[in-house]
Amino acid sequence: MTSDDTPLVRTATEHGVATLTLDSPRNRNALSTPLVTRLRAELAAAATDPAVRVVVLDHAGPVFCSGADLVETEAACRSGTMPVAMLADLLADLWECPKPVVARVAGPTRAGGIGLVAAADLAICATEATFAFTEVRLGVIPAVISAVVLPRMGSRAATRLFLTGEVFDAAHAAAVGLVSEAVPATRLDRTVSRICQALVRGAPQALAGTKQLLRRPRAADLRAELAELSALSVGYFRSPDAQEGIAAFRDKRDPQWVLDTRR
């Protein structure tokens, strides 16, 4: 809570989708210690809630996230205690969340805020949104967020954007792989909703397993890798979820995990 008892992160769950809304527009949803702490707690609760299948990271106010809370950071520099580790933990939580995470970005996003976007599995932004890695202009580097940003972007794009700190638009963010899709603001909610509806049709364990598969390092020996992946596939085909999914396909009905989200 802030001093006026306004929640820094609001959570609402409906039809299997938990929406976590950054709600600190007074400082442009900056990554303060209280906000990061609250966001990590809400994300952990969503990750362990069987009623939640998808997590949407949303924002109140015109700015998605302005990055680190510089007022807090300046004070921390004087005291010698830096809150950087908290951002690292938050990015790891988002990256490792067993449920799909979708970032809904309707406005400007800067520095550490881009880390949240990159750590999400899918990121949909409005064409009006802008981005910038402003770290170098403050005399620092995008060290922590690079762990999740660099796997999304090509080396040439990252080099230019990290070194120049220049502002780039949503179309460029999509072109370099930072976001999944850029759509007009009037279509943003509809697009996020459509993606969430598609995600909740996936079996919970299969979604978690697919996330792990996407981040699995490639092996040097192709045949050894294929043997390991074959064993993994067999395990999933033998699972209760697979039996239910196959039966539902045969019977031309929705599987039980989809029906559960409609209750």
N, C-alpha and C positions, 0 to 999 in steps of 0.2 A: 504493500500500500504506500501511497505518497502521503505527504503531510495532510492533505485534504481528504484522505481515505478513498481516493479514486484508485481502482485496481490498475496495476501496470500492465497486466495481461488478463484479458477476458476469455473465457472458454465457454463454448456452446456446442452441444452434440446433438445431431439429428440424422436419422437414417444411416447410422454407421460412420458419419463424418464429424470429427471433432475439429472445430475452428478455433484456433488460438490467435487472438487479436492483440497485437502490440498496441497499448493504449496509454502512451505518454506523449501526446502531440505537443505539449508545451516545450519539450526539448527535441522535437522531431524524432521521437522514438529512439533516442540515443541509447547505446548499450551500457547503461549504468549497472552497477552491482545489484541494486534491488530488482531492476527489470530482468537481468540475466538469471538471477536466482529464482525469480517467480516463473520465468519462461521454462527453465529446466525442470522445475517442480511440476508444472502443468503438462509438459511433454512426457515426463516419466509417468504421470497418472494416465495419460492417454495411451501410452505404449503398453500398459498393463491392464487396461480396461477391455474386457472381451466384447463390449458393445461397440468399441471403436475399431473401424477397419482402415480409415484414412485420416491423416492429419493435414489440415490446411493452415498455413501460416499467413495471417492477414494483418492488416494495420488500420488503425484509426488515424484520421487526419490526412493531409495531402502527401506526407512524406512516409515512405516505407520504413526506412531506417537511415539515420545520418552517420552511423558508425559509432565509434567510442564516444562516451560522454567526456568531452575534453575538460570540462570544469572539474569533474571527479579525478580525471587522469592527472591534471596539473597538480591537484592537491596530493595525489598519491606519489607523484614524483618527489615532492618536498618531504614526504614522510618516509619514503624509501620502500613502500609496499605497493606493488603494481598489480592491478586486477586482470592482467592479460591471461593468466591461467584459466580464469573463469570463462573467457570467450573460447579458449581452446576446448574446455570441457563441453560447452554448449554445442560447438561445431561437431564434436565427436558424438554427442547425443543425437543430433539431427541425422548425421551420416549413418549411424549404426541403428537407428530406430527400426524395429522389425516391421513396422507398418509404413506404407508409402507416405511420403511427406510432399505436399504440393505448396509452393510459395505463390501467393497471389500478390502481385506487385503493381500498384496503381500509380505510384509516384516516384520521386527521386530516391535513389539509393546510393550511398557512398561508403567507401572504405570497408570497415568491418561489417556493415550491413550487407555488402555484396557476398560476404562469407555465408550469411544465412541463406541467401538465394542459391549459392553454389552447393551448399550442403544438402539442400532439398533434392528429392529425386526428380521432381518436375517443377519448373518455374514458368508461370504464365504472367506476362506483363502487358500493361497497356502501352500502346504506341507512344503515348505522351510521357512515359517514364524515361528517366535519364540515369546514367551511371557514371561513376568516376572512382578510380583508385587514387585518392588524394594524399596518400601517406607521404610520398616524397616531398610534397609541397609543405608538409609539416615537419620535415626533417627526420622522418621515420621510414620504415619499410613495411610492405604488406606481408610480413613473415608468417603469422599464424594462419591467416586466411588462405595463403598460397597452397596449403595442404589440400584444401577442397576446391580451390579455384583452378589450379593448374590441370587437374584431370579433366576439367570441362572444356578448356580452351586450347587452341593451337599455340605453339611456342612463339611464332611471329606476332600474333595478336597480343599475347600476354606481355611480351617484351615492350611493345610500343605503349600499351595502356598502363603498365606498371611504371615505366620510366617517365612518361610525359605527365601523367596525372590528368590528362585531358578528359573532358566530358564527352561521352558517347551516347547515342540514342538507342532506343529499343530495337530498331531494325538491325543495328550493328551488333548488339548484344546477342540477338538470335543468330546472326550470321556466324559469329565466332564460337557459338555453342554455350555461352554463359547462361542463356535462358532457352527454354524449350520452344516457346512461341510468343510472338508479339501480336496483339490484336487491338482494334480500336476500343477505347474505354467502354463504349456502349455494349461491347460483346464480351467484356472481361468476365463478368459473373457467370454468363451463360457458358463460356468456354470452360471455366473452372468447374462448374457444376457438371458439365458433360464428362469431363475427365474423371471426376470423383465417382460418378455413376458407373463408369466403365471399370474403375478400380475395385469397387465393392463387389463386382461380379466375380472377382478372383478369390480362390480359396485362401483363407488367412495364412496357413502354413506355406502354401505355394508362393504367395506374394513375398513372404519373408525369405524363403529359399531362393527365389529369383533375384532379390536384392543382393543376397550373398554371392550368387552366381555372377552378377554383373560386376562385382568388385573383386572377383577371384583373380589372382595373378596368373598369367599364362605360364605354362610349363615349357621347358626347353625341348622335352621329348613328347612329340605329338601323340604317339601311340600310347604312352603311359598316361597322358592326360585324358585321352579318349576312354581308356579303360576305367579310370577313376570316375569320369563323368557318366559312363554307362552304368556303373554301380550306383551312383547317385540317382540316376533316372529310374532304375529298377526299384529303389527304395520308395520313391514317390509314387510310382504306379501301384505299389502294394499298400499304400496308405489308405486309411478310411476316407479321407477327402477325395482321393482319386476314385475310389469305388462309388462314392456318392455322385461325383461329377459325371462319371461314365454312365451311371444308371439314369441320372437326370437327362443327359443328352439322348439316351435311348428312348426315354419316356416322353421326350419333348416337353420338359418342365424345367423350372428353375431349381438349382440345387439348394439344399437347406440353408447354406451360409448366406445366400442371397435373400431368402425368405426371412431370415433372422433380422436383417437390417430394416425390414418394413414394419416391424412390430412397434 
